[in-house]
Amino acid sequence: MDPIYTFNTSKGVGELVCVDAIEPNNGRMLYKVKLLINNLDQTHIYFEDINTIVFYLNDYVPVSEDKKWMYVPKESNHFVINTYNLQKISLPNLTLSAATFIKNFYHQHFLIVIASFEVIIKNLENNKVHTLKSPNTSIRFKDVLIGNNHTLNICSSNQEQQTFDLNMLD
């Protein structure tokens, strides 16, 4: 059964419905989706021409703890929806997202998206964003841990850690 992610909005219940698993080429798996708000299909408004999201969603956290934000892992051009006013907010392009997306999570008013070769950190209150890129394709990001003093510790496949100060985006 294909997943359905439900969230509340100011206009009623929203649903990101995975309607079909597709393989457009070379093992690249995606979900074809519909975005419904109060049972009205709003897919074309948010997805424009291509309504696909990444397939491997084991560590996908769709909605922020305060329920104000819904992250949509659209292939390459992912975005968040402000559930209060239904505004779509684009994020920096996520390279090869279908193959590289690892997970996302929310921390306070930040959205953190982790992919193999980049980490995107978005302040959802002021729209400031920062992207960390892997120095080369042999080093992959693996995880992000919350540190002390408003910092993130970004773990890499070479066992090194980078620290990012979230205050830089406030």
N, C-alpha and C positions, 0 to 999 in steps of 0.2 A: 504494500500500500504506500502510495506517495504521500509525503508529509504535507501538513497544513499548519501554518503558523498564524495564530490569531492574536490580535492586538486591539485595544480600545482607542478610539479617536474621538475628537469633539463632534464628529458627524455620525458616530455610531461605531459598530464593530468592523474592523478591517481584517482581511484574511489574505495571506500570501499562500496561494494554493499551487503546489507542484502537481502539474497535470500529466506530465510524461517525462520519462528519462530518455535522453537522446544522445547519440554519439555522432557528432557532425564529421569528425575525421580522426584518424590515428589514435583511437582510444581516449580522446578528449570527451569526458562525460559531463553533461549538463542536465539541468532540469528546465523544461519549458514550464512557465508559470503564468498564472493569472493573479492580478491584484484586485480584490473586491473590497469596496467600502459600502456597507449597508446593502450587500448583495448586488451592487451595481458594479459592472466591470469597468475599472479605471486603469487597466493595463496600459493602454495606448498613451495615457497622460504621463505615466511615470517611466515607462520603458521605451517609449517612442517606437523604433523599428524592430528591435530584437528583444524578446521577452524570455531571456534565459538567465539562470543563476548557476553558481558553482554547484557541483554534485555532492561533494564530500562535506557534509554538514555535521559531522560528529561533535565538533566543538563550536558550533554556531549558536550565538546568543542573540536572538532577534530583538528583544526589547530591553531597554534600560530599566534599572530598578525603580526609577521614579515614573516609569511608563510614558515618558515624554518623547522617547526616540525609538524608531524602528529602523534597524540596519538591514539593508537589502544587498546581498552579495552578488549583484548583477555581474556577469562576466565583463571584466575590464573596467567598465564605467559604473562602479558600485556607488551607492548613495544611502543617505538616511532620510527618513520622513519625520518631520515634527508632527506628532500625533495631535497636538493642540490646534494647529492651523493647516495641517496637511501639506505644508511646504516641502518640496523636494530639495535636498541639499547635496550637491555632488561632492565626491571625494576625488583626490588625485587618482589617476589611472593606475590600476593594479596590474602589473605586467604578468601575462600568462596566468591570470587568476584561476582559471579552471584547473590548472595543474599545480599551482603554488599556494593557494589559500590554505592556511593551517587552522586559524581560529580568530575569533574576535571576542572582546569583552568590554565592559564599561567599568570605569573607575571614577567615582564622583561625577563630574560633568565632562568626562573625556571618553571618547570611543577609541579603542586601540584595536587595530587590525594587523594580524601577523600573517605574513606570507613567507615563502622560502627565501626570497631575496630582498624583501623590504618590509618595514614596519611603518604603518601610518598612524599618527597620533593626532586626533582632532578634538579641539576644545569646542564642545557643542554649544556653549554659551556665547562665545564671541567669534566663532568660525575660524579661528587661527588653526593652522595645520602644519605639521612637520612630518617629513618622510625621511626615514633612515634607510639607506640602501647598503646592501652587502658589497664589500670591496671587490669581490670577484665571484664567479659562479661556483667555485669549489667550497665557498663558505656559505652556509645556509643558516638563517635564523631558525631557532627551535621553539623558543618560548619567551615570555615577558613576565617578570615577577615584580610585584609592588615592593618597593624599598621604603626605607625611612625618609623622612623629610621631603615628601612629595616627589619621589624619584621612581623611575622605572629601571629595572635591570634587564637588559636584553641579552639573552643567552644565544650563543652561536654554536654551530657544529664543531668548531675547532676549540671548544671549551672556554673561549674567551667571553667576557661580559662587557657590554657597553652600558653606561649609565646615562639616562636622559632626565633632566630636571623639568618636571611638568610646569614649574613656575615660569619657564620661558614662553609658555603659551597663554599665560594669564594676562 
